Amino acid sequence: MNQFKCVVEFEKLMDVVKSSF
């Protein structure tokens, strides 16, 4: 379960990075 939360956070981070560039 904790691993899934980590993946979700990572996806959110990638979304922010893609928006920046």
mmJSON file of the N, C-alpha and C atoms, coordinates in Angstrom:
{"data_MODEL":{"atom_site":{
"group_PDB":["ATOM","ATOM","ATOM","ATOM","ATOM","ATOM","ATOM","ATOM","ATOM","ATOM","ATOM","ATOM","ATOM","ATOM","ATOM","ATOM","ATOM","ATOM","ATOM","ATOM","ATOM","ATOM","ATOM","ATOM","ATOM","ATOM","ATOM","ATOM","ATOM","ATOM","ATOM","ATOM","ATOM","ATOM","ATOM","ATOM","ATOM","ATOM","ATOM","ATOM","ATOM","ATOM","ATOM","ATOM","ATOM","ATOM","ATOM","ATOM","ATOM","ATOM","ATOM","ATOM","ATOM","ATOM","ATOM","ATOM","ATOM","ATOM","ATOM","ATOM","ATOM","ATOM","ATOM"],
"id":[1,2,3,4,5,6,7,8,9,10,11,12,13,14,15,16,17,18,19,20,21,22,23,24,25,26,27,28,29,30,31,32,33,34,35,36,37,38,39,40,41,42,43,44,45,46,47,48,49,50,51,52,53,54,55,56,57,58,59,60,61,62,63],
"type_symbol":["N","C","C","N","C","C","N","C","C","N","C","C","N","C","C","N","C","C","N","C","C","N","C","C","N","C","C","N","C","C","N","C","C","N","C","C","N","C","C","N","C","C","N","C","C","N","C","C","N","C","C","N","C","C","N","C","C","N","C","C","N","C","C"],
"label_atom_id":["N","CA","C","N","CA","C","N","CA","C","N","CA","C","N","CA","C","N","CA","C","N","CA","C","N","CA","C","N","CA","C","N","CA","C","N","CA","C","N","CA","C","N","CA","C","N","CA","C","N","CA","C","N","CA","C","N","CA","C","N","CA","C","N","CA","C","N","CA","C","N","CA","C"],
"label_alt_id":[null,null,null,null,null,null,null,null,null,null,null,null,null,null,null,null,null,null,null,null,null,null,null,null,null,null,null,null,null,null,null,null,null,null,null,null,null,null,null,null,null,null,null,null,null,null,null,null,null,null,null,null,null,null,null,null,null,null,null,null,null,null,null],
"label_comp_id":["MET","MET","MET","ASN","ASN","ASN","GLN","GLN","GLN","PHE","PHE","PHE","LYS","LYS","LYS","CYS","CYS","CYS","VAL","VAL","VAL","VAL","VAL","VAL","GLU","GLU","GLU","PHE","PHE","PHE","GLU","GLU","GLU","LYS","LYS","LYS","LEU","LEU","LEU","MET","MET","MET","ASP","ASP","ASP","VAL","VAL","VAL","VAL","VAL","VAL","LYS","LYS","LYS","SER","SER","SER","SER","SER","SER","PHE","PHE","PHE"],
"label_asym_id":["A","A","A","A","A","A","A","A","A","A","A","A","A","A","A","A","A","A","A","A","A","A","A","A","A","A","A","A","A","A","A","A","A","A","A","A","A","A","A","A","A","A","A","A","A","A","A","A","A","A","A","A","A","A","A","A","A","A","A","A","A","A","A"],
"label_entity_id":["1","1","1","1","1","1","1","1","1","1","1","1","1","1","1","1","1","1","1","1","1","1","1","1","1","1","1","1","1","1","1","1","1","1","1","1","1","1","1","1","1","1","1","1","1","1","1","1","1","1","1","1","1","1","1","1","1","1","1","1","1","1","1"],
"label_seq_id":[1,1,1,2,2,2,3,3,3,4,4,4,5,5,5,6,6,6,7,7,7,8,8,8,9,9,9,10,10,10,11,11,11,12,12,12,13,13,13,14,14,14,15,15,15,16,16,16,17,17,17,18,18,18,19,19,19,20,20,20,21,21,21],
"pdbx_PDB_ins_code":[null,null,null,null,null,null,null,null,null,null,null,null,null,null,null,null,null,null,null,null,null,null,null,null,null,null,null,null,null,null,null,null,null,null,null,null,null,null,null,null,null,null,null,null,null,null,null,null,null,null,null,null,null,null,null,null,null,null,null,null,null,null,null],
"Cartn_x":[0.837,0.0,0.873,1.92,2.825,3.513,3.832,4.497,3.569,2.288,1.32,1.24,1.234,1.187,2.418,3.543,4.786,4.675,4.098,3.924,2.988,1.926,0.961,1.644,2.43,3.163,4.134,4.765,5.713,5.0,3.803,3.022,2.653,2.283,1.928,3.145,4.284,5.517,5.84,5.708,5.974,5.007,3.767,2.775,3.233,3.722,4.197,5.408,6.304,7.503,7.124,6.177,5.745,5.088,4.364,3.713,4.75,5.834,6.873,7.591,7.768,8.533,7.65],
"Cartn_y":[-1.201,0.0,1.252,1.229,2.38,2.595,1.499,1.583,2.254,1.921,2.509,4.014,4.441,5.872,6.569,5.914,6.478,6.664,5.683,5.752,6.905,7.06,8.138,9.492,9.632,10.887,11.14,10.083,10.198,10.654,10.08,10.469,11.942,12.396,13.809,14.687,14.249,15.009,15.097,13.987,13.989,14.922,14.976,15.865,17.315,17.666,19.025,19.328,18.377,18.557,18.765,17.972,18.097,19.452,19.952,21.263,22.376,22.175,23.206,23.348,22.233,22.28,22.312],
"Cartn_z":[0.0,0.0,0.0,0.807,0.877,-0.463,-1.126,-2.437,-3.446,-3.378,-4.302,-4.086,-2.832,-2.519,-3.088,-3.008,-3.537,-5.045,-5.711,-7.165,-7.53,-6.77,-7.031,-6.868,-5.834,-5.613,-6.757,-7.224,-8.332,-9.601,-9.837,-11.011,-10.934,-9.74,-9.569,-9.852,-9.38,-9.584,-11.073,-11.786,-13.224,-13.953,-13.469,-14.064,-13.926,-12.771,-12.521,-13.409,-13.522,-14.341,-15.807,-16.298,-17.689,-17.931,-16.944,-17.087,-17.142,-16.414,-16.353,-17.688,-18.395,-19.641,-20.872],
"occupancy":[1.0,1.0,1.0,1.0,1.0,1.0,1.0,1.0,1.0,1.0,1.0,1.0,1.0,1.0,1.0,1.0,1.0,1.0,1.0,1.0,1.0,1.0,1.0,1.0,1.0,1.0,1.0,1.0,1.0,1.0,1.0,1.0,1.0,1.0,1.0,1.0,1.0,1.0,1.0,1.0,1.0,1.0,1.0,1.0,1.0,1.0,1.0,1.0,1.0,1.0,1.0,1.0,1.0,1.0,1.0,1.0,1.0,1.0,1.0,1.0,1.0,1.0,1.0],
"B_iso_or_equiv":[0.0,0.0,0.0,0.0,0.0,0.0,0.0,0.0,0.0,0.0,0.0,0.0,0.0,0.0,0.0,0.0,0.0,0.0,0.0,0.0,0.0,0.0,0.0,0.0,0.0,0.0,0.0,0.0,0.0,0.0,0.0,0.0,0.0,0.0,0.0,0.0,0.0,0.0,0.0,0.0,0.0,0.0,0.0,0.0,0.0,0.0,0.0,0.0,0.0,0.0,0.0,0.0,0.0,0.0,0.0,0.0,0.0,0.0,0.0,0.0,0.0,0.0,0.0],
"pdbx_formal_charge":[null,null,null,null,null,null,null,null,null,null,null,null,null,null,null,null,null,null,null,null,null,null,null,null,null,null,null,null,null,null,null,null,null,null,null,null,null,null,null,null,null,null,null,null,null,null,null,null,null,null,null,null,null,null,null,null,null,null,null,null,null,null,null],
"auth_seq_id":[1,1,1,2,2,2,3,3,3,4,4,4,5,5,5,6,6,6,7,7,7,8,8,8,9,9,9,10,10,10,11,11,11,12,12,12,13,13,13,14,14,14,15,15,15,16,16,16,17,17,17,18,18,18,19,19,19,20,20,20,21,21,21],
"auth_comp_id":["MET","MET","MET","ASN","ASN","ASN","GLN","GLN","GLN","PHE","PHE","PHE","LYS","LYS","LYS","CYS","CYS","CYS","VAL","VAL","VAL","VAL","VAL","VAL","GLU","GLU","GLU","PHE","PHE","PHE","GLU","GLU","GLU","LYS","LYS","LYS","LEU","LEU","LEU","MET","MET","MET","ASP","ASP","ASP","VAL","VAL","VAL","VAL","VAL","VAL","LYS","LYS","LYS","SER","SER","SER","SER","SER","SER","PHE","PHE","PHE"],
"auth_asym_id":["A","A","A","A","A","A","A","A","A","A","A","A","A","A","A","A","A","A","A","A","A","A","A","A","A","A","A","A","A","A","A","A","A","A","A","A","A","A","A","A","A","A","A","A","A","A","A","A","A","A","A","A","A","A","A","A","A","A","A","A","A","A","A"],
"auth_atom_id":["N","CA","C","N","CA","C","N","CA","C","N","CA","C","N","CA","C","N","CA","C","N","CA","C","N","CA","C","N","CA","C","N","CA","C","N","CA","C","N","CA","C","N","CA","C","N","CA","C","N","CA","C","N","CA","C","N","CA","C","N","CA","C","N","CA","C","N","CA","C","N","CA","C"],
"pdbx_PDB_model_num":[1,1,1,1,1,1,1,1,1,1,1,1,1,1,1,1,1,1,1,1,1,1,1,1,1,1,1,1,1,1,1,1,1,1,1,1,1,1,1,1,1,1,1,1,1,1,1,1,1,1,1,1,1,1,1,1,1,1,1,1,1,1,1]
}}}
